[in-house]
Amino acid sequence: MKIVSLIPSATEIVFALGMGEALEGVTFECDFPEAARGKAVVSGTALPTEEPLSAREIDDAVSERVAGGEALYTLDAERIRDIQPDLILAQDLCRVCAVPSGAVEEALTVLGCRAAVISLDPSTLEDVIDCVAVVGDATGAVERASALVLELRERLATVRDRVARADRPRTFALEWSDPPFSGGHWVPDMIDAAGGRPVLATSGEPSRRLDWDEIADARPDAVVFMPCGYGFDAAVEEGASLLAVPALAGARRVFATDANALFSRPGPRLVDGVEALAWALHPEAMPEPRAGAITALR
C-alpha cells in the first residue's frame, strides 16, 4: 500500500500504527515523528514565506485569501501522480489547516488517479480517537489501531481519576493572540478531562474570534496560550506579551504550550496534551511532563 497524508495529524497516526514505510507523501508541516521529515512533500503553503509574519499579519493574509476564495495550501498534483497512491488522507474541517478533500478529489480526477480519499474531520476528543480506528481500517492495521485506541482511552481515564476531586479552575484556551481566538473543537474536552472548566468554548464547536472585553468578562482563572501552528519556544516568546494585556490581568495563572505537539493537531498526542494540562492545573495530582511541553508565564 502507498499512502499520502495531507494533514500532520494523519501522518502521526500512520506512524503510530507502524505504517510509516507505506507513507510516500506528506505536507510541509509534517515534522513528527522525525522520520516524517524525510518523506516527499506534496503539499505546501500559499502564504508568503519570505520573512516572518506577526500574528496580525498572518491573520490578515489568511482572511484576505479566504475572502477571495483563494487556496491557502498548494498541492503538487504531478508528484502525487508519480506516487500513484492507494490511499490519501485529507480533511474538510478547516480551510486554514490543509487542502480540503474535495480539492484533492478534483485533482485526482484530472490526473486519472484512482486513490481512495478519506477525510478525517474530528470535532471532539472522542472523534479524534475514533480517527485512529478509521485509519487502522483503511490501512489494514486494525489490531494495532485497536490497541492504540484502548491505550489512549485508559490514559484519559487515569487523568480524569487523578483530578476528579480537585477544584476545577475556569480555563480559557487562547488559540490566537491578534486577534484573539478561543480554542474550539476538541480543546474544551481536553480542558474538561484535565480538571478544568472550559470558558468561551463548547465541545465540538469551531474556534471563534473574540474581543478582549468578552475575555475579561469571562473571568478565567487560568489562560493557556496555544497558538495554532506554533511550537513551544515561539509560544513562550509571543506569550510573554500577553502578561500586559488588561483583559488577562484577573487570571491567576497564564501558561504557554507547544500547540503543534499537544493541542492543534488532532492525533494521538492530544492525550499528551491532556496530561500536560492536568499537571499545569493540578501539579499535585500529576507527574511533570517533558521539558518544552508547557510552562507557566505567570
Backbone as numpy.savetxt, mean C-alpha at the origin, in Angstrom:
# Nx Ny Nz CAx CAy CAz Cx Cy Cz
4.77 -21.58 -16.32 3.93 -20.37 -16.32 4.80 -19.13 -16.32
4.38 -18.12 -17.10 5.06 -16.82 -17.13 4.08 -15.77 -16.62
4.54 -14.99 -15.62 3.68 -14.03 -14.93 4.24 -12.63 -15.11
3.35 -11.67 -15.33 3.69 -10.25 -15.30 2.87 -9.60 -14.19
3.53 -8.83 -13.34 2.86 -8.12 -12.25 2.92 -6.62 -12.51
1.77 -5.97 -12.50 1.69 -4.53 -12.72 1.39 -3.75 -11.44
1.54 -4.41 -10.30 1.38 -3.75 -9.00 2.38 -4.36 -8.01
3.05 -3.51 -7.23 4.05 -4.03 -6.29 3.50 -5.06 -5.31
2.26 -4.88 -4.87 1.70 -5.83 -3.91 1.56 -7.22 -4.52
1.18 -7.29 -5.80 1.07 -8.59 -6.46 2.45 -9.23 -6.60
3.46 -8.42 -6.88 4.83 -8.93 -6.95 5.22 -9.57 -5.63
4.90 -8.90 -4.53 5.22 -9.44 -3.21 4.48 -10.75 -2.95
3.23 -10.82 -3.37 2.46 -12.04 -3.17 3.06 -13.19 -3.97
3.41 -12.92 -5.22 3.99 -13.97 -6.08 5.25 -14.54 -5.43
6.13 -13.67 -4.95 7.34 -14.15 -4.30 7.02 -14.89 -3.00
6.06 -14.39 -2.23 5.70 -15.05 -0.98 5.16 -16.45 -1.21
4.62 -16.69 -2.39 4.10 -18.01 -2.72 5.13 -18.91 -3.38
6.37 -18.43 -3.44 7.44 -19.24 -4.02 7.42 -19.30 -5.53
6.77 -18.33 -6.18 6.63 -18.33 -7.63 7.50 -17.25 -8.29
8.51 -16.77 -7.59 9.32 -15.69 -8.12 10.02 -16.02 -9.42
10.39 -17.27 -9.61 11.08 -17.65 -10.84 10.17 -17.50 -12.06
8.87 -17.58 -11.85 7.92 -17.47 -12.96 7.61 -16.02 -13.32
8.07 -15.08 -12.49 7.76 -13.67 -12.72 8.70 -13.10 -13.77
8.13 -12.67 -14.89 8.94 -12.22 -16.03 8.93 -10.70 -16.21
7.96 -10.00 -15.61 7.88 -8.56 -15.77 7.24 -7.91 -14.57
7.73 -6.71 -14.20 7.23 -5.99 -13.02 7.15 -4.50 -13.34
6.78 -3.70 -12.34 6.74 -2.25 -12.50 8.03 -1.64 -11.97
8.23 -0.37 -12.27 9.43 0.33 -11.79 9.43 0.48 -10.28
8.27 0.30 -9.63 8.16 0.44 -8.18 8.37 -0.87 -7.44
8.47 -1.99 -8.14 8.59 -3.29 -7.48 10.00 -3.46 -6.93
10.15 -3.28 -5.63 11.46 -3.30 -5.00 11.55 -4.28 -3.84
10.51 -5.10 -3.64 10.52 -6.09 -2.56 9.86 -7.36 -3.04
10.51 -8.50 -2.76 11.84 -8.65 -2.15 12.93 -8.18 -3.10
14.18 -8.26 -2.65 15.29 -7.74 -3.43 15.34 -8.35 -4.82
14.96 -9.62 -4.95 15.01 -10.29 -6.25 14.10 -9.64 -7.28
13.08 -8.90 -6.82 12.16 -8.24 -7.76 12.87 -7.15 -8.56
13.93 -6.58 -8.00 14.65 -5.51 -8.68 15.36 -6.01 -9.95
15.57 -7.32 -10.04 16.26 -7.87 -11.19 15.35 -8.28 -12.32
14.06 -8.08 -12.17 13.10 -8.46 -13.20 12.95 -7.36 -14.25
12.51 -7.74 -15.43 12.28 -6.76 -16.49 11.17 -5.80 -16.10
11.39 -4.51 -16.34 10.39 -3.49 -16.01 9.49 -3.26 -17.23
8.18 -3.47 -17.04 7.23 -3.32 -18.14 6.24 -2.19 -17.91
6.35 -1.51 -16.75 5.45 -0.39 -16.47 6.22 0.69 -15.72
6.10 1.94 -16.21 6.80 3.06 -15.57 5.85 4.19 -15.27
6.38 5.30 -14.81 5.56 6.45 -14.45 5.52 7.46 -15.60
4.37 8.13 -15.74 4.24 9.20 -16.72 4.47 10.56 -16.09
4.71 10.60 -14.78 4.95 11.87 -14.09 6.39 12.32 -14.31
6.65 13.62 -14.19 8.02 14.11 -14.38 8.97 13.52 -13.34
10.16 13.14 -13.77 11.13 12.53 -12.86 12.49 13.22 -12.90
12.57 14.34 -13.60 13.85 15.01 -13.77 14.43 15.50 -12.45
13.56 15.94 -11.53 14.01 16.41 -10.23 12.95 16.10 -9.19
13.34 16.01 -7.91 12.37 15.68 -6.86 11.25 16.71 -6.79
10.04 16.23 -6.55 8.87 17.09 -6.42 8.40 17.12 -4.97
7.85 18.24 -4.55 7.25 18.33 -3.22 5.92 17.60 -3.22
5.36 17.39 -2.03 4.06 16.72 -1.92 3.00 17.49 -2.70
3.02 18.82 -2.60 2.04 19.63 -3.33 2.25 19.52 -4.83
3.50 19.53 -5.28 3.77 19.42 -6.72 3.35 18.07 -7.26
3.55 17.01 -6.49 3.11 15.68 -6.92 1.60 15.64 -7.03
0.90 16.18 -6.02 -0.56 16.18 -6.06 -1.07 17.00 -7.24
-0.44 18.14 -7.51 -0.86 18.97 -8.64 -0.66 18.24 -9.97
0.47 17.56 -10.10 0.76 16.84 -11.34 -0.22 15.69 -11.55
-0.51 14.96 -10.47 -1.46 13.85 -10.56 -2.85 14.38 -10.90
-3.29 15.41 -10.19 -4.62 15.97 -10.41 -4.78 16.48 -11.83
-3.75 17.12 -12.37 -3.82 17.65 -13.73 -3.98 16.53 -14.75
-3.22 15.46 -14.59 -3.30 14.35 -15.55 -4.63 13.62 -15.43
-5.10 13.41 -14.20 -6.38 12.73 -14.01 -7.52 13.57 -14.61
-7.51 14.88 -14.35 -8.55 15.76 -14.88 -8.55 15.76 -16.40
-7.37 15.60 -16.98 -7.27 15.60 -18.44 -7.46 14.22 -19.06
-7.77 13.22 -18.22 -7.97 11.88 -18.73 -6.70 11.21 -19.20
-5.56 11.71 -18.73 -4.28 11.15 -19.14 -3.83 10.05 -18.19
-3.07 9.10 -18.71 -2.56 7.99 -17.91 -1.46 8.48 -16.97
-1.39 7.85 -15.81 -0.34 8.15 -14.85 0.83 7.17 -14.97
0.58 6.06 -15.65 1.60 5.03 -15.79 1.75 4.64 -17.26
2.94 4.25 -17.62 3.20 3.78 -18.97 3.23 2.25 -18.98
2.96 1.68 -20.11 2.95 0.23 -20.27 3.82 -0.12 -21.48
4.84 -0.93 -21.26 5.74 -1.36 -22.33 5.11 -2.56 -23.03
4.17 -2.26 -23.93 3.42 -3.33 -24.58 4.32 -4.24 -25.41
5.34 -3.67 -26.04 6.23 -4.48 -26.86 6.99 -5.51 -26.03
7.44 -5.08 -24.85 8.16 -6.02 -23.98 7.22 -7.11 -23.48
5.97 -6.72 -23.19 4.99 -7.73 -22.76 4.74 -8.72 -23.89
4.68 -8.23 -25.10 4.49 -9.13 -26.24 5.65 -10.11 -26.36
6.86 -9.62 -26.12 8.03 -10.50 -26.18 7.98 -11.56 -25.08
7.49 -11.17 -23.92 7.39 -12.13 -22.81 6.33 -13.20 -23.08
5.22 -12.78 -23.71 4.08 -13.67 -23.94 3.63 -14.34 -22.63
3.22 -13.51 -21.66 2.86 -14.07 -20.35 1.57 -14.90 -20.41
1.48 -15.82 -19.46 0.25 -16.59 -19.29 -0.71 -15.86 -18.36
-0.16 -15.06 -17.44 -0.97 -14.40 -16.42 -0.43 -12.99 -16.17
-1.34 -12.01 -16.14 -0.98 -10.64 -15.79 -1.82 -10.24 -14.57
-1.15 -9.75 -13.54 -1.82 -9.31 -12.32 -1.87 -7.79 -12.34
-3.08 -7.23 -12.29 -3.28 -5.79 -12.41 -4.27 -5.33 -11.34
-4.81 -4.13 -11.50 -5.77 -3.58 -10.53 -6.64 -2.53 -11.19
-7.79 -2.27 -10.57 -8.67 -1.19 -10.99 -9.05 -0.29 -9.82
-8.47 -0.56 -8.65 -8.87 0.13 -7.43 -8.52 1.61 -7.46
-7.33 1.94 -8.02 -6.84 3.31 -7.91 -6.03 3.68 -9.13
-6.45 4.70 -9.85 -5.73 5.14 -11.04 -4.36 5.70 -10.70
-4.20 6.13 -9.44 -2.93 6.71 -9.03 -1.90 5.62 -8.69
-2.37 4.38 -8.56 -1.50 3.31 -8.07 -0.85 2.48 -9.17
-1.51 2.30 -10.30 -0.99 1.41 -11.34 -1.84 1.52 -12.59
-1.38 0.85 -13.66 -2.14 0.78 -14.90 -3.44 0.02 -14.63
-4.61 0.58 -14.97 -5.86 -0.16 -14.78 -5.91 -1.41 -15.65
-6.59 -2.45 -15.16 -6.64 -3.71 -15.90 -7.32 -3.55 -17.26
-8.27 -2.61 -17.36 -8.93 -2.39 -18.65 -7.95 -1.94 -19.72
-7.02 -1.07 -19.33 -6.01 -0.61 -20.28 -5.08 -1.75 -20.68
-4.81 -2.64 -19.74 -3.97 -3.80 -20.03 -4.65 -4.71 -21.05
-5.93 -4.97 -20.83 -6.67 -5.84 -21.74 -6.74 -5.25 -23.15
-6.90 -3.93 -23.23 -6.91 -3.28 -24.54 -5.57 -3.46 -25.25
-4.48 -3.31 -24.51 -3.16 -3.47 -25.10 -2.94 -4.91 -25.56
-3.41 -5.86 -24.78 -3.24 -7.27 -25.16 -4.02 -7.59 -26.43
-5.18 -6.98 -26.58 -5.97 -7.20 -27.79 -5.21 -6.71 -29.02
-4.60 -5.54 -28.91 -3.82 -4.99 -30.01 -2.64 -5.90 -30.33
-2.00 -6.46 -29.28 -0.81 -7.28 -29.46 -1.14 -8.71 -29.87
-2.39 -9.09 -29.70 -2.75 -10.47 -29.98 -2.25 -11.42 -28.90
-2.08 -10.93 -27.70 -1.59 -11.74 -26.58 -2.79 -12.33 -25.83
-2.68 -13.60 -25.47 -3.82 -14.29 -24.86 -3.69 -14.46 -23.34
-2.92 -13.65 -22.70 -2.72 -13.78 -21.26 -4.02 -13.56 -20.50
-4.18 -14.31 -19.42 -5.29 -14.06 -18.49 -4.94 -12.84 -17.65
-5.90 -11.95 -17.45 -5.68 -10.75 -16.64 -6.56 -10.84 -15.40
-5.93 -10.81 -14.25 -6.66 -10.84 -12.98 -6.46 -9.50 -12.29
-7.57 -8.85 -11.95 -7.53 -7.57 -11.26 -7.67 -7.81 -9.76
-6.68 -7.36 -9.01 -6.70 -7.49 -7.54 -7.11 -6.15 -6.96
-8.31 -6.08 -6.39 -8.87 -4.81 -5.94 -9.42 -4.90 -4.52
-8.56 -5.16 -3.54 -9.05 -5.27 -2.16 -9.44 -3.92 -1.60
-10.48 -3.92 -0.77 -10.90 -2.69 -0.10 -10.71 -2.76 1.41
-10.65 -3.96 1.96 -10.49 -4.15 3.40 -9.28 -5.02 3.66
-8.90 -5.12 4.92 -7.76 -5.96 5.29 -8.06 -7.42 4.98
-9.28 -7.84 5.22 -9.65 -9.22 4.91 -9.60 -9.46 3.40
-9.98 -8.48 2.61 -9.88 -8.59 1.15 -8.43 -8.80 0.72
-7.52 -8.09 1.38 -6.09 -8.21 1.03 -5.63 -9.65 1.25
-6.01 -10.22 2.37 -5.62 -11.60 2.66 -6.26 -12.55 1.64
-7.49 -12.27 1.27 -8.16 -13.11 0.26 -7.42 -13.07 -1.07
-6.78 -11.92 -1.39 -6.03 -11.81 -2.65 -4.89 -12.82 -2.71
-4.33 -13.17 -1.57 -3.27 -14.19 -1.55 -3.82 -15.51 -2.07
-5.03 -15.85 -1.65 -5.65 -17.08 -2.12 -5.98 -17.01 -3.61
-6.41 -15.83 -4.07 -6.72 -15.65 -5.50 -5.48 -15.89 -6.35
-4.36 -15.31 -5.95 -3.12 -15.49 -6.70 -2.65 -16.94 -6.60
-2.85 -17.54 -5.44 -2.50 -18.95 -5.29 -3.28 -19.83 -6.25
-4.57 -19.57 -6.38 -5.39 -20.34 -7.33 -4.92 -20.14 -8.77
-4.60 -18.90 -9.11 -4.23 -18.58 -10.48 -2.87 -19.12 -10.88
-2.00 -19.32 -9.90 -0.64 -19.76 -10.19 -0.39 -21.22 -9.84
-1.39 -21.89 -9.32 -1.22 -23.29 -8.94 -0.52 -23.48 -7.62
-0.38 -22.41 -6.84 0.28 -22.50 -5.54 -0.75 -22.50 -4.42
-1.73 -23.36 -4.55 -2.88 -23.35 -3.63 -2.46 -23.69 -2.20
-1.67 -24.72 -2.03 -1.28 -25.13 -0.67 -0.44 -24.06 0.00
0.51 -23.51 -0.73 1.35 -22.46 -0.17 0.51 -21.24 0.20
-0.46 -20.90 -0.64 -1.34 -19.76 -0.36 -2.19 -20.02 0.88
-2.72 -21.22 1.00 -3.56 -21.55 2.17 -2.75 -21.43 3.45
-1.50 -21.89 3.41 -0.65 -21.81 4.60 -0.34 -20.36 4.95
-0.07 -19.54 3.93 0.24 -18.13 4.17 -0.98 -17.39 4.71
-2.14 -17.65 4.14 -3.38 -17.02 4.63 -3.60 -17.37 6.10
-3.41 -18.63 6.46 -3.58 -19.05 7.85 -2.59 -18.34 8.76
-1.34 -18.24 8.33 -0.32 -17.57 9.12 -0.67 -16.10 9.35
-1.10 -15.41 8.29 -1.43 -13.99 8.42 -2.60 -13.78 9.38
-3.61 -14.63 9.27 -4.77 -14.49 10.17 -4.41 -14.80 11.61
-3.54 -15.77 11.82 -3.12 -16.10 13.18 -2.32 -14.95 13.79
-1.47 -14.32 13.00 -0.69 -13.18 13.51 -1.61 -12.02 13.87
-2.62 -11.75 13.05 -3.58 -10.69 13.37 -4.34 -11.01 14.65
-4.73 -12.27 14.80 -5.46 -12.67 16.00 -4.59 -12.48 17.24
-3.30 -12.75 17.12 -2.38 -12.57 18.24 -2.30 -11.11 18.64
-2.20 -10.21 17.65 -2.14 -8.78 17.95 -3.42 -8.34 18.64
-4.55 -8.73 18.09 -5.83 -8.32 18.68 -5.93 -8.79 20.12
-5.47 -9.99 20.40 -5.54 -10.52 21.75 -4.64 -9.72 22.69
-3.47 -9.33 22.21 -2.52 -8.61 23.07 -3.00 -7.21 23.44
-3.76 -6.56 22.55 -4.19 -5.18 22.82 -5.66 -5.11 23.24
-6.29 -6.25 23.44 -7.74 -6.28 23.68 -8.16 -5.47 24.90
-7.33 -5.44 25.92 -7.73 -4.77 27.17 -7.12 -3.38 27.32
-6.46 -2.90 26.29 -5.83 -1.58 26.36 -6.81 -0.49 25.93
-6.55 0.74 26.38 -7.33 1.88 25.90 -7.08 2.03 24.40
-8.09 2.52 23.68 -7.99 2.63 22.22 -7.89 4.10 21.83
-6.68 4.60 21.59 -6.52 6.01 21.24 -7.14 6.35 19.90
-7.70 7.54 19.80 -8.24 8.03 18.54 -7.05 8.24 17.59
-7.03 7.48 16.51 -5.84 7.41 15.66 -6.17 7.87 14.25
-5.41 8.84 13.78 -5.60 9.40 12.44 -4.45 8.99 11.54
-4.76 8.34 10.43 -3.77 7.97 9.43 -3.69 9.07 8.39
-2.55 9.74 8.33 -2.34 10.83 7.37 -1.58 10.26 6.18
-2.29 10.05 5.07 -1.70 9.40 3.91 -0.95 10.37 3.00
-1.25 11.64 3.12 -0.57 12.66 2.31 -0.64 13.96 3.09
0.38 14.81 2.93 0.44 15.99 3.80 0.02 17.28 3.14
0.14 17.38 1.82 -0.14 18.66 1.16 -0.73 18.41 -0.24
-2.08 18.41 -0.32 -3.07 18.61 0.74 -3.21 17.35 1.59
-3.79 17.48 2.78 -3.91 16.30 3.65 -4.96 15.32 3.12
-4.61 14.05 3.17 -5.52 12.95 2.83 -5.55 11.97 3.99
-6.71 11.40 4.24 -6.81 10.32 5.21 -6.40 9.00 4.56
-5.97 8.06 5.37 -5.68 6.72 4.88 -6.95 5.89 4.89
-7.39 5.44 3.73 -8.65 4.70 3.64 -8.47 3.24 3.32
-9.50 2.64 2.71 -9.52 1.23 2.32 -9.24 0.34 3.54
-8.10 -0.35 3.54 -7.75 -1.31 4.59 -7.10 -0.66 5.80
-6.69 0.61 5.71 -5.97 1.24 6.81 -6.82 1.34 8.09
-8.11 1.72 8.02 -8.89 1.71 9.26 -8.94 0.34 9.93
-8.99 -0.73 9.14 -8.96 -2.08 9.71 -7.64 -2.33 10.43
-6.56 -1.83 9.85 -5.25 -2.01 10.48 -5.19 -1.29 11.81
-5.72 -0.07 11.85 -5.74 0.69 13.10 -6.57 -0.04 14.14
-7.73 -0.53 13.74 -8.59 -1.25 14.66 -7.90 -2.50 15.21
-7.27 -3.27 14.33 -6.59 -4.49 14.76 -5.42 -4.17 15.69
-4.80 -2.99 15.50 -3.65 -2.61 16.32 -4.04 -1.99 17.65
-5.32 -1.89 17.91 -5.77 -1.35 19.19 -6.02 0.13 19.21
-6.28 0.72 18.02 -6.64 2.12 17.94 -8.07 2.29 17.49
-8.55 3.52 17.55 -9.88 3.84 17.06 -9.72 4.77 15.86
-9.97 4.28 14.63 -9.72 5.13 13.46 -10.65 6.32 13.41
-10.12 7.48 13.04 -10.92 8.68 12.87 -10.74 9.19 11.45
-11.78 9.83 10.92 -11.78 10.44 9.58 -11.58 9.41 8.47
-11.91 8.17 8.73 -11.81 7.12 7.71 -12.71 5.97 8.11
-13.21 5.26 7.10 -14.11 4.13 7.32 -13.59 2.93 6.55
-13.64 1.79 7.17 -13.16 0.56 6.53 -13.80 0.37 5.16
-12.97 0.09 4.16 -13.46 -0.19 2.82 -13.71 1.03 1.96
-13.69 2.22 2.56 -13.92 3.44 1.80 -12.58 4.04 1.34
-12.57 4.71 0.17 -11.31 5.25 -0.34 -10.70 6.31 0.57
-9.42 6.52 0.41 -8.76 7.66 1.03 -9.44 8.93 0.52
-9.49 9.95 1.36 -10.17 11.16 0.90 -9.41 12.41 1.32
-9.61 13.43 0.50 -8.97 14.72 0.75 -9.69 15.42 1.90
-8.91 16.03 2.79 -9.45 16.71 3.95 -8.94 18.15 3.98
-9.46 18.92 4.92 -8.81 20.19 5.23 -8.36 20.12 6.68
-7.44 20.98 7.04 -6.84 20.89 8.37 -7.85 21.17 9.48
-8.88 21.94 9.18 -9.90 22.19 10.21 -10.63 20.91 10.57
-10.94 20.08 9.56 -11.58 18.79 9.84 -10.72 17.93 10.76
-9.43 17.95 10.48 -8.51 17.13 11.28 -8.44 17.64 12.71
-8.36 18.96 12.86 -8.34 19.53 14.21 -9.61 19.19 14.96
-10.77 19.27 14.29 -12.05 18.98 14.93 -12.16 17.51 15.34
-11.45 16.61 14.65 -11.52 15.18 14.97 -10.76 14.85 16.25
-9.90 15.74 16.70 -9.15 15.59 17.94 -8.44 14.24 18.08
-7.58 13.90 17.13 -6.87 12.62 17.26 -5.89 12.62 18.42
-5.80 11.49 19.11 -4.78 11.31 20.14 -3.44 10.97 19.51
-3.50 10.21 18.41 -2.28 9.78 17.73 -2.42 10.03 16.24
-1.35 10.47 15.61 -1.31 10.69 14.18 -0.21 9.79 13.61
-0.53 9.05 12.56 0.46 8.19 11.91 0.64 8.70 10.49
1.83 9.25 10.21 2.12 9.78 8.89 2.63 8.64 8.02
1.84 8.30 6.99 2.16 7.17 6.11 2.01 7.62 4.66
2.88 8.52 4.20 2.71 9.08 2.85 2.87 8.03 1.76
1.83 7.86 0.97 1.80 6.83 -0.06 2.98 6.99 -1.02
3.72 5.92 -1.23 4.87 5.96 -2.12 6.18 6.30 -1.45
6.16 6.58 -0.15 7.36 6.97 0.58 7.89 5.80 1.41
9.22 5.74 1.51 9.87 4.85 2.46 10.04 5.55 3.79
10.74 4.88 4.71 10.86 5.38 6.08 11.58 6.72 6.15
12.77 6.83 5.55 13.57 8.05 5.69 12.83 9.27 5.14
12.18 9.12 3.97 11.46 10.24 3.38 10.27 10.65 4.24
9.60 9.65 4.85 8.46 9.96 5.72 8.91 10.71 6.98
10.03 10.29 7.54 10.54 10.97 8.73 10.94 12.40 8.40
11.62 12.58 7.27 12.07 13.91 6.88 10.90 14.87 6.67
9.90 14.41 5.90 8.76 15.28 5.65 7.87 15.41 6.89
7.80 14.34 7.66 6.94 14.34 8.85 7.38 15.32 9.91
8.66 15.64 9.95 9.15 16.58 10.96 8.45 17.92 10.87
8.09 18.33 9.66 7.42 19.62 9.49 5.98 19.60 10.01
5.42 18.42 10.17 4.05 18.31 10.65 3.91 18.73 12.12
5.01 18.68 12.84 4.95 19.03 14.26 4.58 20.49 14.46
4.75 21.31 13.44 4.41 22.73 13.54 3.02 23.04 13.00
2.28 22.03 12.54 0.95 22.24 11.99 -0.04 22.41 13.15
-0.73 23.54 13.25 -1.64 23.77 14.39 -2.71 22.71 14.54
-3.21 22.17 13.43 -4.29 21.18 13.51 -3.86 19.91 14.22
-2.56 19.66 14.30 -2.07 18.44 14.93 -1.52 18.70 16.33
-1.64 19.94 16.79 -1.05 20.30 18.08 -1.65 19.51 19.23
-2.91 19.11 19.10 -3.57 18.40 20.18 -3.23 16.93 20.25
-2.58 16.39 19.23 -2.21 14.98 19.23 -1.04 14.74 20.17
-1.21 13.81 21.11 -0.14 13.53 22.06 1.04 12.83 21.40
0.73 12.02 20.37 1.79 11.26 19.71 1.68 11.41 18.20
2.80 11.60 17.55 2.88 11.68 16.09 3.97 10.71 15.63
3.62 9.84 14.72 4.55 8.83 14.24 4.77 9.00 12.73
5.93 8.55 12.26 6.19 8.42 10.83 6.56 6.96 10.58
6.15 6.44 9.43 6.34 5.03 9.18 6.75 4.77 7.74
7.25 3.58 7.50 7.60 3.14 6.15 6.31 2.74 5.45
5.71 3.71 4.78 4.39 3.48 4.17 4.44 2.42 3.08
5.45 2.47 2.23 5.54 1.50 1.14 5.56 0.08 1.67
6.34 -0.16 2.70 6.50 -1.52 3.20 5.32 -1.99 4.03
4.69 -1.08 4.78 3.78 -1.52 5.83 2.32 -1.11 5.68
2.01 -0.12 4.84 0.63 0.37 4.80 0.07 0.58 3.40
0.84 1.07 2.47 0.29 1.49 1.18 0.00 0.33 0.23
0.82 -0.69 0.27 0.71 -1.79 -0.69 -0.08 -2.94 -0.09
-1.20 -3.31 -0.71 -2.07 -4.35 -0.13 -1.54 -5.76 -0.35
-0.50 -6.09 0.40 0.09 -7.41 0.33 0.33 -7.97 1.72
1.07 -9.06 1.83 1.28 -9.72 3.13 1.92 -8.83 4.19
2.73 -7.86 3.76 3.42 -7.03 4.77 2.50 -6.07 5.50
1.23 -5.97 5.10 0.29 -5.18 5.90 0.19 -5.72 7.32
0.36 -7.02 7.48 0.32 -7.60 8.83 1.53 -7.13 9.63
2.69 -6.99 8.98 3.84 -6.37 9.65 3.46 -4.96 10.10
2.69 -4.25 9.26 2.26 -2.90 9.60 1.36 -2.87 10.81
0.45 -3.82 10.91 -0.42 -3.91 12.08 0.42 -4.14 13.34
1.38 -5.03 13.25 2.23 -5.32 14.41 3.05 -4.10 14.82
3.59 -3.38 13.82 4.38 -2.19 14.12 3.51 -1.09 14.74
2.31 -0.91 14.21 1.41 0.12 14.73 0.94 -0.24 16.13
0.67 -1.52 16.37 0.25 -1.95 17.70 1.34 -1.65 18.73
2.60 -1.85 18.34 3.70 -1.50 19.24 3.75 0.00 19.49
3.56 0.80 18.44 3.60 2.25 18.60 2.51 2.75 19.54
1.32 2.19 19.39 0.19 2.61 20.23 0.22 1.97 21.61
0.74 0.75 21.70 0.73 -0.01 22.96 2.07 -0.71 23.16
3.14 0.05 23.39 4.48 -0.56 23.48 4.62 -1.60 24.58
3.75 -1.51 25.58 3.82 -2.48 26.67 3.28 -3.85 26.27
2.54 -3.90 25.16 1.86 -5.14 24.77 2.53 -5.88 23.63
3.44 -5.20 22.90 4.00 -5.79 21.69 5.52 -5.69 21.67
6.19 -6.65 21.03 7.65 -6.53 20.85 7.97 -5.41 19.87
9.13 -4.80 20.04 9.52 -3.69 19.17 9.77 -4.19 17.75
9.26 -3.48 16.75 9.47 -3.91 15.36 10.90 -3.61 14.91
11.21 -4.03 13.69 12.54 -3.78 13.14 12.81 -2.28 13.06
14.09 -1.94 13.10 14.48 -0.54 12.92 14.04 -0.07 11.53
13.54 1.16 11.45 13.10 1.70 10.17 11.69 1.34 9.80
10.91 0.81 10.74 9.50 0.50 10.48 8.62 1.67 10.85
8.74 2.13 12.09 7.93 3.24 12.59 8.69 3.93 13.71
8.52 5.23 13.81 9.21 5.97 14.87 8.33 7.12 15.35
8.53 7.50 16.60 7.80 8.62 17.18 8.49 9.93 16.83
7.73 10.86 16.25 8.22 12.22 16.02 7.91 13.11 17.21
6.85 12.72 17.93 6.50 13.39 19.18 5.90 12.37 20.13
